[in-house]
């Protein structure tokens, strides 16, 4: 996967996704709306050129943003 710059908030969201938090749980933790979290998720999928949440999780693990 190519090197992509992520913002701190994008990293927060991708780590929580990789840790299996739901959209609502992530929105509560980060004090953002569910719609905003859904936008982050869609934008991350596009930005990282992955197909789904499994791809985001794989990216997070490979790039040592979180551990299994």
DSSP file (Angstrom, degrees, kcal/mol; ACC not computed):
  #  RESIDUE AA STRUCTURE BP1 BP2  ACC     N-H-->O    O-->H-N    N-H-->O    O-->H-N    TCO  KAPPA ALPHA  PHI   PSI    X-CA   Y-CA   Z-CA
    1    1 A X              0   0    0      0, 0.0     3,-0.1     0, 0.0    48,-0.1   0.000 360.0 360.0 360.0 141.4    0.0    0.0    0.0
    2    2 A X        -     0   0    0     46,-0.1     2,-0.4     1,-0.1     0, 0.0  -0.341 360.0 -92.8 -76.2 157.6    1.3    3.5   -0.8
    3    3 A X        +     0   0    0     -2,-0.1     2,-0.4     2,-0.0    -1,-0.1  -0.547  48.3 179.5 -72.4 124.9    2.2    6.0    1.8
    4    4 A X        -     0   0    0     -2,-0.4     2,-0.5    -3,-0.1    44,-0.0  -0.988  26.9-126.5-129.3 136.9   -0.8    8.3    2.6
    5    5 A X        -     0   0    0     -2,-0.4     2,-0.4     0, 0.0    -2,-0.0  -0.725  28.1-167.3 -83.8 125.0   -0.8   11.1    5.1
    6    6 A X        -     0   0    0     -2,-0.5     2,-0.1     2,-0.0    38,-0.0  -0.877  18.3-122.8-111.0 145.6   -3.7   10.8    7.6
    7    7 A X     >  -     0   0    0     -2,-0.4     4,-2.3     1,-0.1     5,-0.2  -0.354  31.6-106.0 -76.0 165.3   -4.9   13.5   10.0
    8    8 A X  H  > S+     0   0    0      1,-0.2     4,-2.5     2,-0.2     5,-0.1   0.910 122.9  50.1 -58.6 -42.2   -4.9   12.8   13.7
    9    9 A X  H  > S+     0   0    0      2,-0.2     4,-2.4     1,-0.2    -1,-0.2   0.887 108.0  52.2 -66.2 -39.3   -8.7   12.5   13.6
   10   10 A X  H  > S+     0   0    0      2,-0.2     4,-2.7     1,-0.2    -1,-0.2   0.905 110.4  49.1 -62.0 -40.5   -8.6   10.1   10.7
   11   11 A X  H  X S+     0   0    0     -4,-2.3     4,-2.5     2,-0.2     5,-0.2   0.921 109.0  52.7 -64.2 -43.5   -6.1    8.0   12.7
   12   12 A X  H  X S+     0   0    0     -4,-2.5     4,-2.0     1,-0.2    -2,-0.2   0.934 113.0  44.7 -55.0 -47.1   -8.5    8.1   15.7
   13   13 A X  H  X S+     0   0    0     -4,-2.4     4,-2.4     1,-0.2    -2,-0.2   0.929 113.0  48.5 -66.5 -46.8  -11.4    6.9   13.6
   14   14 A X  H  X S+     0   0    0     -4,-2.7     4,-2.4     1,-0.2    -1,-0.2   0.870 110.9  51.5 -65.5 -35.8   -9.4    4.1   11.8
   15   15 A X  H  X S+     0   0    0     -4,-2.5     4,-1.4     2,-0.2    -1,-0.2   0.925 111.3  46.8 -65.5 -43.9   -8.0    2.8   15.1
   16   16 A X  H  <>S+     0   0    0     -4,-2.0     5,-2.3    -5,-0.2    -2,-0.2   0.875 111.4  51.5 -67.2 -36.5  -11.5    2.6   16.7
   17   17 A X  H ><5S+     0   0    0     -4,-2.4     3,-1.9     1,-0.2    -2,-0.2   0.937 109.3  50.4 -61.1 -46.4  -12.9    0.9   13.6
   18   18 A X  H 3<5S+     0   0    0     -4,-2.4    -1,-0.2     1,-0.3    -2,-0.2   0.777 105.2  57.5 -64.2 -26.1  -10.0   -1.6   13.8
   19   19 A X  T 3<5S-     0   0    0     -4,-1.4    -1,-0.3    -5,-0.1    -2,-0.2   0.264 120.4-111.1 -88.8  11.9  -11.0   -2.2   17.5
   20   20 A X  T < 5 +     0   0    0     -3,-1.9     2,-0.2     1,-0.2    -3,-0.2   0.687  61.6 156.1  70.0  24.1  -14.5   -3.1   16.4
   21   21 A X      < -     0   0    0     -5,-2.3    -1,-0.2     1,-0.1     2,-0.1  -0.563  41.2-120.2 -75.4 145.6  -16.3   -0.1   17.8
   22   22 A X     >  -     0   0    0     -2,-0.2     4,-2.7     1,-0.1     5,-0.2  -0.317  26.3-103.5 -78.0 167.3  -19.6    0.7   16.1
   23   23 A X  H  > S+     0   0    0      1,-0.2     4,-2.6     2,-0.2     5,-0.2   0.914 124.0  48.9 -56.8 -44.4  -20.3    4.0   14.3
   24   24 A X  H  > S+     0   0    0      2,-0.2     4,-2.4     1,-0.2    -1,-0.2   0.914 110.9  49.5 -64.0 -43.2  -22.4    5.1   17.3
   25   25 A X  H  > S+     0   0    0      2,-0.2     4,-2.4     1,-0.2    -2,-0.2   0.903 112.6  47.9 -62.8 -40.8  -19.7    4.1   19.8
   26   26 A X  H  X S+     0   0    0     -4,-2.7     4,-2.5     2,-0.2    -2,-0.2   0.923 110.8  51.0 -65.9 -43.3  -17.1    6.0   17.8
   27   27 A X  H  X>S+     0   0    0     -4,-2.6     5,-2.0    -5,-0.2     4,-0.8   0.897 111.7  47.8 -62.6 -39.1  -19.3    9.1   17.6
   28   28 A X  H  <5S+     0   0    0     -4,-2.4     3,-0.4     3,-0.2    -1,-0.2   0.916 113.1  47.7 -66.0 -43.3  -19.8    9.0   21.3
   29   29 A X  H  <5S+     0   0    0     -4,-2.4    -2,-0.2     1,-0.2    -1,-0.2   0.877 120.6  36.4 -65.2 -38.1  -16.1    8.6   22.1
   30   30 A X  H  <5S-     0   0    0     -4,-2.5    -1,-0.2    -5,-0.2    -2,-0.2   0.413 105.8-122.7 -98.5   1.3  -15.0   11.4   19.7
   31   31 A X  T  <5S+     0   0    0     -4,-0.8     2,-0.3    -3,-0.4    -3,-0.2   0.905  70.7 124.6  56.9  44.5  -18.0   13.7   20.4
   32   32 A X      < -     0   0    0     -5,-2.0    -1,-0.2    -6,-0.2    -2,-0.1  -0.865  66.3 -95.4-126.2 161.6  -18.9   13.7   16.7
   33   33 A X     >  -     0   0    0     -2,-0.3     4,-1.9     1,-0.1     5,-0.2  -0.366  30.2-117.3 -74.1 158.4  -22.2   12.9   14.9
   34   34 A X  H  > S+     0   0    0      1,-0.2     4,-2.4     2,-0.2     5,-0.2   0.879 117.4  56.7 -60.7 -37.0  -22.8    9.4   13.5
   35   35 A X  H  > S+     0   0    0      1,-0.2     4,-2.2     2,-0.2    -1,-0.2   0.907 104.9  50.9 -61.4 -42.1  -23.0   11.1   10.1
   36   36 A X  H  > S+     0   0    0      2,-0.2     4,-2.5     1,-0.2    -1,-0.2   0.905 110.0  49.4 -63.1 -41.8  -19.5   12.6   10.5
   37   37 A X  H  X S+     0   0    0     -4,-1.9     4,-2.6     2,-0.2    -1,-0.2   0.907 109.5  51.8 -64.8 -40.9  -18.1    9.2   11.4
   38   38 A X  H  X S+     0   0    0     -4,-2.4     4,-2.5     2,-0.2    -1,-0.2   0.894 109.6  50.5 -61.5 -39.0  -19.7    7.7    8.4
   39   39 A X  H  X S+     0   0    0     -4,-2.2     4,-2.8     2,-0.2    -2,-0.2   0.919 109.6  50.1 -64.1 -43.8  -18.1   10.4    6.2
   40   40 A X  H  X S+     0   0    0     -4,-2.5     4,-2.9     2,-0.2     5,-0.2   0.935 111.0  49.9 -57.9 -46.4  -14.7    9.7    7.8
   41   41 A X  H  X S+     0   0    0     -4,-2.6     4,-2.4     2,-0.2    -2,-0.2   0.938 113.0  45.3 -59.6 -49.1  -15.1    6.0    7.1
   42   42 A X  H  X S+     0   0    0     -4,-2.5     4,-2.0     1,-0.2    -1,-0.2   0.916 114.8  48.3 -60.8 -43.9  -16.1    6.6    3.4
   43   43 A X  H  X S+     0   0    0     -4,-2.8     4,-3.3     1,-0.2    -2,-0.2   0.880 111.1  50.4 -66.1 -38.4  -13.3    9.1    2.9
   44   44 A X  H  X S+     0   0    0     -4,-2.9     4,-2.7    -5,-0.2     6,-0.2   0.914 108.4  52.2 -65.3 -42.5  -10.7    6.7    4.5
   45   45 A X  H  <>S+     0   0    0     -4,-2.4     5,-2.1    -5,-0.2     4,-0.4   0.919 116.6  40.4 -59.1 -43.1  -11.8    3.9    2.3
   46   46 A X  H ><5S+     0   0    0     -4,-2.0     3,-0.7     3,-0.2    -2,-0.2   0.938 115.7  49.4 -69.6 -48.0  -11.4    6.1   -0.8
   47   47 A X  H 3<5S+     0   0    0     -4,-3.3    -2,-0.2     1,-0.3    -3,-0.2   0.862 117.7  40.0 -61.4 -38.6   -8.2    7.8    0.4
   48   48 A X  T 3<5S-     0   0    0     -4,-2.7    -1,-0.3    -5,-0.2    -2,-0.2   0.468 106.2-127.8 -92.2  -2.5   -6.5    4.5    1.3
   49   49 A X  T < 5 +     0   0    0     -3,-0.7     2,-0.2    -4,-0.4    -3,-0.2   0.913  60.1 139.3  55.7  47.4   -7.9    2.7   -1.8
   50   50 A X      < -     0   0    0     -5,-2.1    -1,-0.2    -6,-0.2    -2,-0.1  -0.724  53.5-133.5-113.3 169.7   -9.3   -0.2    0.1
   51   51 A X  S    S-     0   0    0     -2,-0.2     2,-0.3     1,-0.1    -6,-0.1   0.726  70.9 -15.9 -98.3 -23.5  -12.7   -1.8   -0.4
   52   52 A X  S  > S-     0   0    0     -7,-0.1     4,-1.6     1,-0.0     3,-0.3  -0.876  84.1 -65.5-163.1-171.7  -14.2   -2.2    3.0
   53   53 A X  H  > S+     0   0    0     -2,-0.3     4,-2.5     1,-0.2     5,-0.2   0.822 125.1  59.9 -65.2 -31.3  -13.8   -2.1    6.8
   54   54 A X  H  > S+     0   0    0      1,-0.2     4,-2.6     2,-0.2    -1,-0.2   0.899 104.3  51.1 -61.8 -39.3  -11.6   -5.2    6.6
   55   55 A X  H  > S+     0   0    0     -3,-0.3     4,-2.4     2,-0.2    -2,-0.2   0.880 109.2  50.0 -64.4 -38.9   -9.2   -3.2    4.4
   56   56 A X  H  X S+     0   0    0     -4,-1.6     4,-2.4     2,-0.2    -2,-0.2   0.912 111.6  48.4 -64.9 -41.7   -9.2   -0.3    6.9
   57   57 A X  H  X S+     0   0    0     -4,-2.5     4,-2.3     2,-0.2    -2,-0.2   0.923 110.8  50.6 -64.0 -44.1   -8.4   -2.7    9.7
   58   58 A X  H  X S+     0   0    0     -4,-2.6     4,-2.8     1,-0.2     5,-0.2   0.918 110.6  49.9 -58.6 -45.0   -5.6   -4.3    7.6
   59   59 A X  H  X S+     0   0    0     -4,-2.4     4,-2.3     1,-0.2     6,-0.2   0.920 109.7  51.3 -59.5 -44.8   -4.1   -0.9    6.9
   60   60 A X  H  <>S+     0   0    0     -4,-2.4     5,-3.1     1,-0.2     6,-1.0   0.896 114.3  43.0 -61.8 -41.8   -4.2    0.0   10.6
   61   61 A X  H ><5S+     0   0    0     -4,-2.3     3,-1.7     3,-0.2    -2,-0.2   0.944 113.8  49.4 -71.0 -48.4   -2.4   -3.2   11.6
   62   62 A X  H 3<5S+     0   0    0     -4,-2.8    -2,-0.2     1,-0.3    -1,-0.2   0.874 114.6  45.8 -58.8 -38.0    0.2   -3.1    8.8
   63   63 A X  T 3<5S-     0   0    0     -4,-2.3    -1,-0.3    -5,-0.2    -2,-0.2   0.244 114.1-118.4 -93.8  14.1    1.0    0.5    9.6
   64   64 A X  T < 5S+     0   0    0     -3,-1.7    -3,-0.2     2,-0.2    -2,-0.1   0.801  72.4 134.4  56.7  35.9    1.2   -0.2   13.3
   65   65 A X  S   <S-     0   0    0     -5,-3.1     2,-0.3     1,-0.2    -4,-0.2   0.723  81.7  -4.7 -80.5 -23.6   -1.7    2.1   14.2
   66   66 A X  S    S-     0   0    0     -6,-1.0     2,-0.3    -9,-0.1    -1,-0.2  -0.959  72.8-119.6-156.8 170.4   -3.0   -0.7   16.4
   67   67 A X              0   0    0     -2,-0.3    -6,-0.1    -3,-0.1    -5,-0.0  -0.795 360.0 360.0-114.2 158.8   -2.3   -4.3   17.3
   68   68 A X              0   0    0     -2,-0.3    -1,-0.1    -7,-0.1    -7,-0.0   0.465 360.0 360.0 -75.7 360.0   -4.4   -7.4   16.9
